[in-house]
Amino acid sequence: MRFMIIVRSDEEDERGCEPTEEDFLRMGRYNDELLKAGALLAMEGLRPSADGARITFGGETPVVTDGPFAEAKELIAGFWLIQARSRDEAIEWARRIPFTRGEVEVRPAFEWEDFGAAGTPEVRAMEERQRAALANAA
Amino acid sequence: MQFLMMVLSHPDRERDPIVPEEMAEMGEYNDALRKAGLLLSVAGLHPSATGARVDFQDGRTSVTDGPFTESKELVAGFWLLQAESREEVIAWARRVPFRNGRVEIRRVAEGSDTGYETAPPGTRARAGQAEPRDDEERSEK
């Protein structure tokens, strides 16, 4: 099962952060553990929402709104995509993140068995081809 | 530059059914992204009812199970893209085959950024002393 661990942002993250080398090393060691366990699929940290944009669908054409976006607590500051055997295992990985404050959200990703009829062989083949191409590119 | 393109959802809209036509359209869209050399990673997420939140406070953690009805915005999925510019990503975001909804684009922090210090996920000021986590509590919602 794949899980996304989403780092919820706060005002400090939105101002831009200044981690020390020690911060980098501490988080690097955690990421190393994920890597060694074969659990790490992807991870990124995001710049403040001031550098971002939102695209809203529903009208005739999509509407673009530039950041920053209010409500820092509703924003995302980064994420990990991990492979875990269970929801509990994913939560255990989240608990071990070396944060002293803040919140992360753990969310299971959709797999084909979740979709029923919509996941036709044609659609599945399309995604399998894409994933194979991504793996080759990596 | 790398960008995260997130699908935003609302707690009230988490259960929108997915129909085969939408799945096929999304597959074609992802194909176009891949052929253009932009697509690094993509995933859709289960509703927040199946998720959990982990809070960090002074080295202690507490776990709360979903759904997260108090949130105004939830993430329903994402694309991680490699692009030349923010404008290029916005142009791609406009082409996402959605009838309704919202997508948020955020630039990934990279070591070569010069505007301010940046970090990989969570490698931030909040990353303080890592204490053993034997004091855990779990709250049910």
Interface residues (C-beta under 8 A of the other chain):
Chain A: R2 M4 I6 V7 R8 D10 E12 D13 G16 C17 E18 P19 D23 F24 R26 M27 G28 Y30 N31 L41 A42 M43 E44 G45 L46 R47 S49 D51 G52 A53 R54 I55 T56 F57 G58 T61 P62 V64 G67 F69 E71 E74 I76 A77 G78 F79 W80 L81 R87 I91 A94 R95 R96 I97 P98 F99 T100 R101 G102 E103 V104 E105 V106 R107 P108 A109 F110 D114 F115 A117 A118 G119 T120 E122 V123 M126 E127 R129 Q130 A133 L134
Chain B: Q2 L4 M6 L8 I18 V19 P20 E22 M23 A24 G27 E28 N30 D31 R34 L39 L40 S41 V42 A43 G44 L45 H46 S48 T50 G51 A52 R53 V54 D55 F56 Q57 D58 G59 T61 V63 G66 F68 S71 K72 E73 V75 G77 F78 L80 R86 I90 A93 R94 V96 F98 R99 N100 G101 R102 V103 E104 I105 R106 R107 V108 A109 D113 G115 Y116 E117 T118 A119 P120 P121 G122 T123 R124 A125 R126 A127 G128 Q129 A130 R133 E136
